[in-house]
Amino acid sequence: MRGDLPGPSFLLGGEAPVRRIGFGAMRLALGRSARGPEAGVAVLRRAVELGVNHIDTAGFYGAGDAGAHELIRRALAPYPEELVIATKVGPLFGAGLAPAGEARAGQLRGLVEDDLRRLGVDRLDLVHLRVGGLGPPGDEPIGDRFAALAELREEGLIRHLGVSHVSAAQLAEARSVAPVAAVQNAFHVHDQGDRAVLAACEEAGIAYVPYFPLGGGHPSIDLSRLAEVAARHEATPAQVALAWLLAVSPVTLPIPGTGSLAHLAENTAAGGLRLTPTDLATLAPEGRREHSSP
């Protein structure tokens, strides 16, 4: 298959061009893909060399020298002008890996200021309000918390605002408070239950950033169901899964993460894979919907 760049660009917030295949930094700091700081730095630098200019992170992705923020700063600062670093705030953590609660509106400034310090920047490119716990998105009000982030945007600490793990109603509420540049929700070829939010993003020109685009949560992707299409293109099933996300909507910005240089090259090359109508028909029908959470 052909593919030397992560695909065409999307104007984030109507003005920041980002290539449609980005990079998720979670796996550099958490889970089995975490291979130590040196490996993380090498992967990040190679991602930028391959043309990636949208990197997703969060302050709760690890800590110390091996935290995702610290790896990004070490690998890429001073940052290229075209690089967009997206982060998430909202969950509060205790001693374990599961969220212990959510930050109140008045606590969000401290989280944003911590991200600014750890990333070594004066302004964050994109901040998502990450809503809820590990279950499905709910419909609890988010307006006061999103308004707190909007105030920080007015102060110049944030360039663009996003929301993560939200329902269609919560997205509408956030948009009534301030412009939303991106939504980050669970979605992949076998987990398509978020179509209503995706449609809302398409209509408004909002970036839709599917987390776990290769099925890292639940449900997983059944790679055997992608094998026929992969064989047609001499590609891997994972590349087909990413290409499907690019084909399903012009606003999707998948952020596959990995700690492997080989998998990084495979993921970014998927931007050059163009699925045909026959391919898309082969990949239908939709899989069973469950819920996942980063």
C-alpha positions as CSV (number, residue, x, y, z in Angstrom):
1,M,0.0,0.0,0.0
2,R,1.0,3.6,-0.5
3,G,1.2,6.1,2.4
4,D,4.2,8.3,3.4
5,L,2.2,11.0,5.3
6,P,-0.7,10.7,7.8
7,G,-3.3,11.8,5.3
8,P,-4.9,15.2,4.4
9,S,-5.3,18.0,6.9
10,F,-8.3,19.3,8.9
11,L,-8.7,22.9,10.1
12,L,-9.1,22.6,13.8
13,G,-11.2,25.4,15.1
14,G,-11.4,26.6,11.6
15,E,-7.8,27.9,11.6
16,A,-5.2,25.3,12.8
17,P,-4.3,22.8,10.1
18,V,-3.7,19.3,11.6
19,R,-3.1,16.1,9.7
20,R,-5.9,13.7,10.1
21,I,-3.9,10.9,11.7
22,G,-2.4,12.1,14.9
23,F,-0.7,10.4,17.9
24,G,-2.1,9.5,21.3
25,A,0.6,9.6,24.0
26,M,-1.2,7.5,26.7
27,R,0.5,4.3,25.7
28,L,3.9,5.9,26.2
29,A,3.2,6.4,29.9
30,L,0.6,3.7,30.8
31,G,0.1,0.1,30.0
32,R,2.1,-2.6,28.3
33,S,3.3,-0.3,25.5
34,A,5.2,1.9,27.9
35,R,8.9,1.0,27.3
36,G,10.7,3.6,29.2
37,P,11.5,7.3,28.7
38,E,14.1,6.8,26.0
39,A,11.8,4.8,23.8
40,G,9.0,7.3,24.4
41,V,11.1,10.2,23.3
42,A,12.2,8.3,20.2
43,V,8.6,7.5,19.2
44,L,7.5,11.1,19.6
45,R,10.4,12.5,17.6
46,R,9.8,10.0,14.8
47,A,6.1,10.8,14.8
48,V,6.8,14.4,14.0
49,E,9.4,13.4,11.4
50,L,6.6,11.3,9.7
51,G,4.4,14.4,9.5
52,V,2.2,14.0,12.6
53,N,1.3,17.4,14.0
54,H,-1.6,16.5,16.4
55,I,-0.5,14.9,19.7
56,D,-3.0,14.0,22.4
57,T,-2.0,13.8,26.0
58,A,-3.3,14.3,29.6
59,G,-1.8,15.2,32.9
60,F,-3.0,11.9,34.3
61,Y,-1.1,9.9,31.8
62,G,1.7,8.9,34.2
63,A,4.0,11.1,36.3
64,G,7.6,12.0,36.9
65,D,10.1,11.7,34.1
66,A,8.0,9.0,32.4
67,G,4.7,11.0,32.3
68,A,3.3,11.8,28.9
69,H,3.7,15.5,29.4
70,E,7.3,15.2,30.4
71,L,8.1,12.9,27.5
72,I,6.5,15.3,25.0
73,R,8.4,18.3,26.4
74,R,11.7,16.4,26.5
75,A,11.3,15.1,22.9
76,L,9.8,18.1,21.1
77,A,10.5,21.4,22.9
78,P,11.0,23.9,21.6
79,Y,7.8,22.9,19.8
80,P,7.4,23.2,16.0
81,E,5.0,26.0,15.1
82,E,2.6,23.8,13.4
83,L,2.4,21.2,16.2
84,V,-0.9,21.0,18.1
85,I,-0.8,19.5,21.5
86,A,-4.2,18.5,23.0
87,T,-4.7,17.7,26.6
88,K,-7.6,16.8,28.9
89,V,-8.7,18.0,32.3
90,G,-11.5,16.9,34.6
91,P,-10.7,13.6,36.3
92,L,-9.2,13.6,39.8
93,F,-7.1,10.6,40.8
94,G,-6.2,9.2,44.2
95,A,-3.8,6.3,44.8
96,G,-5.3,4.1,42.1
97,L,-5.5,4.2,38.3
98,A,-9.3,4.7,38.3
99,P,-10.7,8.3,38.6
100,A,-11.6,9.1,42.2
101,G,-13.9,12.0,41.2
102,E,-14.2,15.0,38.9
103,A,-12.8,18.5,39.3
104,R,-15.3,21.2,40.1
105,A,-15.3,24.4,38.1
106,G,-13.1,26.1,40.6
107,Q,-10.5,23.4,40.4
108,L,-10.0,23.4,36.6
109,R,-7.6,26.4,36.6
110,G,-5.1,24.6,38.8
111,L,-5.2,21.6,36.4
112,V,-4.7,23.8,33.4
113,E,-1.9,25.7,35.1
114,D,-0.2,22.4,35.9
115,D,-0.4,21.3,32.2
116,L,1.1,24.6,31.2
117,R,4.0,24.2,33.6
118,R,4.7,20.5,32.7
119,L,4.5,21.1,29.0
120,G,6.5,24.2,29.2
121,V,4.1,26.5,27.3
122,D,2.4,29.8,27.9
123,R,-0.8,28.7,26.1
124,L,-2.3,25.2,25.6
125,D,-3.4,24.5,22.0
126,L,-6.5,22.4,22.8
127,V,-8.0,21.5,26.1
128,H,-10.8,18.9,26.4
129,L,-13.1,18.9,29.4
130,R,-13.1,15.1,30.1
131,V,-16.5,14.3,31.5
132,G,-17.7,11.4,33.7
133,G,-16.1,8.2,34.9
134,L,-15.4,4.9,33.3
135,G,-19.0,4.1,32.3
136,P,-21.0,5.3,29.3
137,P,-21.4,9.1,28.8
138,G,-24.2,10.5,30.9
139,D,-26.3,13.7,30.7
140,E,-25.2,15.5,33.8
141,P,-24.8,19.2,33.3
142,I,-21.3,20.4,32.3
143,G,-22.0,24.1,31.5
144,D,-20.4,25.5,34.7
145,R,-17.2,23.5,34.2
146,F,-17.0,24.3,30.5
147,A,-17.6,28.0,31.3
148,A,-14.6,27.9,33.7
149,L,-12.4,26.7,30.8
150,A,-13.9,29.3,28.5
151,E,-12.8,32.0,31.0
152,L,-9.2,30.6,30.8
153,R,-9.5,30.8,27.0
154,E,-10.5,34.4,27.2
155,E,-7.4,35.0,29.4
156,G,-5.2,33.6,26.7
157,L,-4.2,30.4,28.5
158,I,-6.1,28.1,26.0
159,R,-6.3,28.4,22.3
160,H,-9.2,26.0,21.6
161,L,-11.7,24.1,23.7
162,G,-13.0,20.6,23.4
163,V,-15.1,18.0,25.2
164,S,-14.5,14.3,25.8
165,H,-16.7,11.4,26.7
166,V,-19.9,13.3,26.2
167,S,-23.4,12.7,25.0
168,A,-25.1,14.7,22.2
169,A,-26.9,16.7,24.9
170,Q,-23.7,17.6,26.7
171,L,-22.1,18.7,23.5
172,A,-25.0,21.0,22.8
173,E,-24.7,22.4,26.3
174,A,-21.0,23.1,25.9
175,R,-21.6,24.8,22.5
176,S,-24.2,27.1,24.1
177,V,-21.4,28.3,26.4
178,A,-18.4,28.7,24.1
179,P,-17.1,27.4,20.7
180,V,-16.2,23.7,20.7
181,A,-13.3,22.8,18.4
182,A,-13.1,19.1,19.0
183,V,-15.0,16.2,20.6
184,Q,-13.1,13.1,21.8
185,N,-15.3,10.1,22.2
186,A,-15.1,6.3,21.8
187,F,-15.6,5.2,18.2
188,H,-14.2,2.6,15.8
189,V,-15.2,0.3,13.0
190,H,-16.8,-2.2,15.5
191,D,-18.1,0.4,18.0
192,Q,-20.3,2.9,16.1
193,G,-22.9,3.8,18.7
194,D,-21.7,7.5,18.8
195,R,-23.1,8.3,15.3
196,A,-25.4,11.1,16.7
197,V,-22.4,13.0,18.1
198,L,-20.4,12.4,15.0
199,A,-23.2,13.8,12.9
200,A,-23.4,16.9,15.1
201,C,-19.7,17.4,14.6
202,E,-20.0,17.1,10.9
203,E,-22.8,19.6,10.7
204,A,-20.9,22.2,12.8
205,G,-17.4,21.5,11.4
206,I,-16.1,20.2,14.7
207,A,-13.2,17.8,14.8
208,Y,-14.3,14.3,16.0
209,V,-11.3,12.6,17.7
210,P,-12.1,8.9,18.2
211,Y,-10.1,7.5,21.1
212,F,-9.1,3.9,21.1
213,P,-9.4,3.9,17.3
214,L,-7.8,0.5,17.1
215,G,-10.0,-1.0,19.8
216,G,-7.9,-0.6,22.9
217,G,-10.9,-0.5,25.1
218,H,-14.2,-2.4,25.0
219,P,-15.3,-3.7,22.6
220,S,-12.2,-4.6,20.8
221,I,-11.9,-4.7,17.0
222,D,-12.3,-8.1,15.5
223,L,-9.3,-8.0,13.2
224,S,-10.4,-11.1,11.3
225,R,-13.4,-9.2,10.0
226,L,-10.9,-6.7,8.4
227,A,-8.7,-9.3,6.8
228,E,-10.4,-9.5,3.4
229,V,-10.1,-5.7,2.8
230,A,-6.5,-5.7,4.2
231,A,-5.5,-8.4,1.7
232,R,-6.9,-6.4,-1.2
233,H,-4.6,-3.5,-0.3
234,E,-1.6,-5.4,0.9
235,A,-2.2,-3.6,4.2
236,T,-2.7,-4.7,7.8
237,P,-6.1,-5.0,9.6
238,A,-5.0,-2.1,11.8
239,Q,-4.4,0.1,8.8
240,V,-7.8,-0.8,7.5
241,A,-9.4,0.2,10.8
242,L,-7.7,3.6,10.6
243,A,-8.5,4.1,7.0
244,W,-12.2,3.3,7.7
245,L,-12.2,6.1,10.3
246,L,-10.8,8.5,7.7
247,A,-13.4,7.4,5.2
248,V,-16.5,7.4,7.4
249,S,-16.4,11.2,7.9
250,P,-14.3,14.2,6.8
251,V,-14.1,15.4,10.4
252,T,-12.5,12.3,12.1
253,L,-9.0,12.7,13.5
254,P,-7.9,9.3,14.8
255,I,-5.1,9.4,17.4
256,P,-3.6,5.8,17.5
257,G,-0.9,5.4,20.2
258,T,2.0,3.0,20.4
259,G,5.4,2.6,22.0
260,S,6.8,0.9,18.9
261,L,8.5,2.6,16.1
262,A,7.4,-0.1,13.7
263,H,3.7,0.3,14.7
264,L,4.1,4.1,14.5
265,A,5.2,3.8,10.8
266,E,2.3,1.4,10.1
267,N,-0.2,3.7,11.7
268,T,0.9,6.9,9.9
269,A,1.1,5.1,6.6
270,A,-2.6,4.3,6.9
271,G,-3.2,7.9,5.9
272,G,-2.4,6.9,2.3
273,L,-4.9,4.0,2.2
274,R,-8.1,4.8,0.3
275,L,-11.0,2.4,0.8
276,T,-13.3,1.8,-2.1
277,P,-17.1,1.5,-1.9
278,T,-16.6,-2.3,-2.2
279,D,-14.3,-2.2,0.8
280,L,-16.8,-0.2,2.9
281,A,-19.6,-2.6,2.0
282,T,-17.4,-5.5,3.0
283,L,-16.8,-3.9,6.4
284,A,-20.5,-3.5,7.1
285,P,-22.7,-4.2,9.0
286,E,-21.9,-2.3,12.2
287,G,-20.6,-4.3,15.1
288,R,-22.3,-4.6,18.5
289,R,-22.0,-1.4,20.6
290,E,-20.5,-1.4,24.1
291,H,-18.7,1.4,25.9
292,S,-15.1,2.2,26.6
293,S,-13.1,4.9,28.3
294,P,-9.6,6.2,28.1
